[in-house]
C-alpha cells in the first residue's frame, strides 16, 4: 500500500508539472486559427516606418508593450518587463514614448512590427530591441507568429542571434508557461498549442540584431476556433 501510495503521489506530481503548452509547426496553427494580425492596414513605408503610440487593436486581441501590473525597464540595451501582471491581464502602453513601429520589412516582403528598445524610434539601434504584449478578449488555445532576427550573414561578421522568450498567462494572470526559442538569421515561424486557456502573452528577447514580428495567428472562437 505504501509503494502504491508513493506511485500515485508521483503520478500526481508529474501531472501537476506537465507542460501545458507544446510547440507545433506554424502551418498547423495557421490552418485552423481565424485570428490574424499582419499589420497590412498601416501605410507601406520604408524603415523606420511609422511609430505607434497607442494600443493596436485586432478582432479578439490587443497589442501593447506590457500587461497591467508590469513596468518597462532596460537590460543591457534591450527593453525588459519588470513585475508580474495583475488580474485580469490586459495590455498597457507607456505614456512617454512609442513602444512599436510598423514598416515594410524586406525579409517578410510585407509590413511588420518593430518593437522599440531604449534607444527609441529615431535611432536605428532602438528599432527591434523592444518587447511585445498581447491580451485576448476570450481565452485562446493556439498561437503562432513569425520572427525575423537580422538578415543572412554568410561571412559571419555579425553576432549570433540571441534568445526570444514568450511568457503565457492564464485568466488569473498566473504564469502558465515560458517558451524560449533561439532562431537563426532570417525569418522563422513558431506555433504553440495549449491544453490550458491563455489570456495574455508577452515577448522579450536579447537578439543583438533586433527583431521584427509578423503574421500573428491565434484561435478566435467567434470566427472559427
C-alpha positions as CSV (number, residue, x, y, z in Angstrom):
1,X,0.0,0.0,0.0
2,X,2.8,2.4,0.8
3,X,4.5,1.7,-2.5
4,X,1.2,2.2,-4.3
5,X,0.6,5.4,-2.5
6,X,4.0,6.7,-3.4
7,X,3.4,5.8,-7.0
8,X,0.1,7.7,-7.0
9,X,1.8,10.7,-5.5
10,X,4.5,10.5,-8.1
11,X,2.0,10.4,-10.9
12,X,0.0,13.3,-9.5
13,X,3.2,15.3,-9.1
14,X,4.2,14.6,-12.7
15,X,0.7,15.6,-13.9
16,X,0.8,18.8,-11.9
17,X,4.1,19.8,-13.5
18,X,3.4,18.6,-17.0
19,X,3.9,21.1,-19.8
20,X,0.5,22.6,-20.7
21,X,1.9,24.2,-23.9
22,X,3.7,22.4,-26.7
23,X,5.5,23.8,-29.8
24,X,3.9,22.8,-33.1
25,X,4.5,23.9,-36.7
26,X,3.3,27.4,-37.6
27,X,1.2,26.0,-40.5
28,X,-0.7,23.7,-38.1
29,X,-2.0,26.8,-36.3
30,X,-2.4,28.8,-39.5
31,X,-4.8,26.2,-41.0
32,X,-7.3,26.4,-38.1
33,X,-6.8,29.7,-36.2
34,X,-9.1,32.5,-37.5
35,X,-7.3,35.4,-35.7
36,X,-4.6,37.1,-37.8
37,X,-2.6,40.3,-37.2
38,X,-0.4,41.1,-40.2
39,X,-0.1,45.0,-40.0
40,X,-1.2,45.4,-43.6
41,X,-3.8,48.1,-42.6
42,X,-0.9,50.5,-42.0
43,X,0.8,52.6,-44.8
44,X,3.6,50.8,-46.6
45,X,6.6,52.8,-45.6
46,X,10.3,52.0,-45.7
47,X,12.1,51.8,-42.4
48,X,11.9,53.4,-39.9
49,X,8.2,53.5,-40.9
50,X,5.5,54.8,-38.6
51,X,5.9,55.0,-34.8
52,X,2.8,53.5,-32.9
53,X,2.0,55.2,-29.6
54,X,-1.5,53.7,-29.0
55,X,-2.7,50.1,-28.4
56,X,-3.0,48.1,-31.6
57,X,-6.5,46.5,-31.8
58,X,-7.5,43.4,-33.7
59,X,-10.5,41.1,-33.6
60,X,-10.4,39.5,-30.2
61,X,-6.9,40.8,-29.3
62,X,-4.9,43.9,-28.4
63,X,-1.2,44.5,-28.7
64,X,0.8,46.7,-26.4
65,X,4.2,46.9,-24.6
66,X,3.3,45.4,-21.3
67,X,0.5,43.9,-19.1
68,X,-1.2,45.8,-16.3
69,X,0.9,45.4,-13.2
70,X,4.2,45.4,-15.2
71,X,6.6,48.2,-15.9
72,X,9.0,48.8,-18.8
73,X,12.7,48.5,-17.8
74,X,16.0,48.2,-19.5
75,X,18.6,45.5,-19.5
76,X,21.9,45.7,-21.5
77,X,20.4,47.9,-24.2
78,X,17.1,45.9,-24.5
79,X,13.7,46.7,-23.2
80,X,12.6,44.5,-20.4
81,X,9.4,43.8,-18.4
82,X,9.5,44.3,-14.7
83,X,7.0,42.8,-12.2
84,X,4.2,40.3,-12.6
85,X,0.9,41.1,-14.4
86,X,-2.3,41.5,-12.3
87,X,-5.7,40.1,-12.9
88,X,-7.2,40.4,-15.5
89,X,-4.1,40.6,-17.8
90,X,-4.6,43.5,-20.2
91,X,-2.1,45.3,-22.3
92,X,-0.8,48.8,-21.4
93,X,1.2,51.4,-23.3
94,X,3.9,53.7,-21.9
95,X,2.8,57.4,-22.0
96,X,6.2,58.9,-22.6
97,X,7.4,57.2,-25.8
98,X,6.0,54.9,-28.6
99,X,6.9,51.2,-27.9
100,X,6.4,50.0,-31.5
101,X,6.8,50.9,-35.1
102,X,5.4,49.4,-38.3
103,X,7.3,49.5,-41.6
104,X,7.8,47.5,-44.7
105,X,10.2,44.7,-44.0
106,X,12.3,43.3,-46.9
107,X,12.7,39.9,-45.1
108,X,9.0,39.3,-44.8
109,X,8.1,41.2,-48.1
110,X,5.3,43.0,-46.2
111,X,4.6,45.3,-43.3
112,X,5.9,44.1,-39.9
113,X,6.1,45.2,-36.3
114,X,9.3,46.5,-34.9
115,X,9.3,46.6,-31.0
116,X,11.3,49.7,-30.0
117,X,14.1,49.5,-27.4
118,X,15.6,52.0,-25.0
119,X,17.2,54.0,-27.9
120,X,13.8,54.7,-29.4
121,X,12.3,55.2,-32.8
122,X,14.7,57.8,-34.1
123,X,17.8,55.6,-33.7
124,X,18.5,52.5,-35.8
125,X,19.9,50.9,-32.6
126,X,16.4,51.2,-31.0
127,X,14.4,49.5,-33.7
128,X,13.8,45.9,-32.9
129,X,15.2,45.9,-29.3
130,X,11.8,46.2,-27.6
131,X,9.1,44.0,-26.1
132,X,5.5,43.0,-27.0
133,X,2.4,42.1,-25.0
134,X,-0.8,40.6,-26.3
135,X,-4.0,40.2,-24.4
136,X,-7.1,38.4,-25.7
137,X,-10.8,39.1,-25.2
138,X,-11.5,35.4,-24.7
139,X,-9.2,32.5,-23.8
140,X,-7.2,31.1,-26.7
141,X,-5.5,27.7,-27.0
142,X,-3.5,28.1,-30.2
143,X,-1.0,30.8,-31.1
144,X,1.7,31.3,-33.8
145,X,3.9,34.1,-35.1
146,X,6.8,34.7,-37.5
147,X,10.0,36.3,-36.4
148,X,12.9,37.9,-38.2
149,X,16.3,38.0,-36.5
150,X,18.7,40.0,-38.6
151,X,19.5,39.2,-42.2
152,X,21.6,36.4,-43.5
153,X,25.3,36.7,-42.5
154,X,27.3,34.4,-44.9
155,X,30.6,36.0,-43.8
156,X,29.9,35.5,-40.1
157,X,30.7,39.1,-39.3
158,X,27.8,39.8,-37.0
159,X,26.9,38.5,-33.6
160,X,24.9,35.2,-33.4
161,X,21.2,35.6,-32.8
162,X,20.0,35.8,-29.2
163,X,17.2,34.1,-27.4
164,X,13.5,35.1,-27.6
165,X,11.2,34.4,-24.6
166,X,7.4,34.0,-24.7
167,X,5.5,34.1,-21.4
168,X,2.0,32.6,-21.4
169,X,-0.6,33.8,-18.8
170,X,-4.0,32.5,-17.8
171,X,-7.1,34.4,-16.9
172,X,-6.0,34.9,-13.3
173,X,-2.7,36.4,-14.6
174,X,-0.7,33.4,-13.4
175,X,2.2,32.2,-15.5
176,X,1.3,29.1,-17.4
177,X,4.4,28.5,-19.4
178,X,7.7,30.1,-20.6
179,X,8.9,29.1,-24.1
180,X,12.4,30.1,-25.2
181,X,13.5,29.9,-28.8
182,X,16.8,30.8,-30.4
183,X,16.2,31.1,-34.2
184,X,19.0,31.7,-36.7
185,X,19.2,34.6,-39.0
186,X,16.3,35.4,-41.3
187,X,12.6,34.5,-41.0
188,X,11.5,31.7,-38.6
189,X,7.9,30.6,-37.8
190,X,6.7,29.2,-34.5
191,X,3.4,27.7,-33.3
192,X,2.1,26.8,-29.9
193,X,-0.8,24.6,-28.8
194,X,-2.1,24.9,-25.2
195,X,-4.1,22.4,-23.1
196,X,-4.9,25.3,-20.8
197,X,-6.7,28.6,-21.7
198,X,-4.4,31.5,-22.4
199,X,-5.4,35.2,-21.9
200,X,-2.2,37.0,-22.5
201,X,1.3,36.6,-23.9
202,X,4.5,38.7,-23.6
203,X,7.6,38.5,-25.7
204,X,11.0,39.6,-24.7
205,X,14.4,39.0,-26.3
206,X,18.1,39.6,-26.3
207,X,18.9,39.4,-30.0
208,X,21.8,41.8,-31.0
209,X,20.4,42.4,-34.5
210,X,16.9,43.3,-33.3
211,X,13.7,41.5,-34.2
212,X,10.6,42.1,-36.4
213,X,7.3,40.3,-35.9
214,X,4.6,39.5,-38.5
215,X,1.7,37.2,-39.2
216,X,0.5,36.6,-35.6
217,X,-2.2,33.9,-35.5
218,X,-4.5,32.9,-32.7
219,X,-7.7,31.0,-32.1
220,X,-10.8,33.1,-32.3
221,X,-14.0,31.4,-31.2
222,X,-16.4,33.7,-32.9
223,X,-14.9,33.2,-36.3
224,X,-13.6,29.6,-36.2
225,X,-11.7,28.0,-33.3
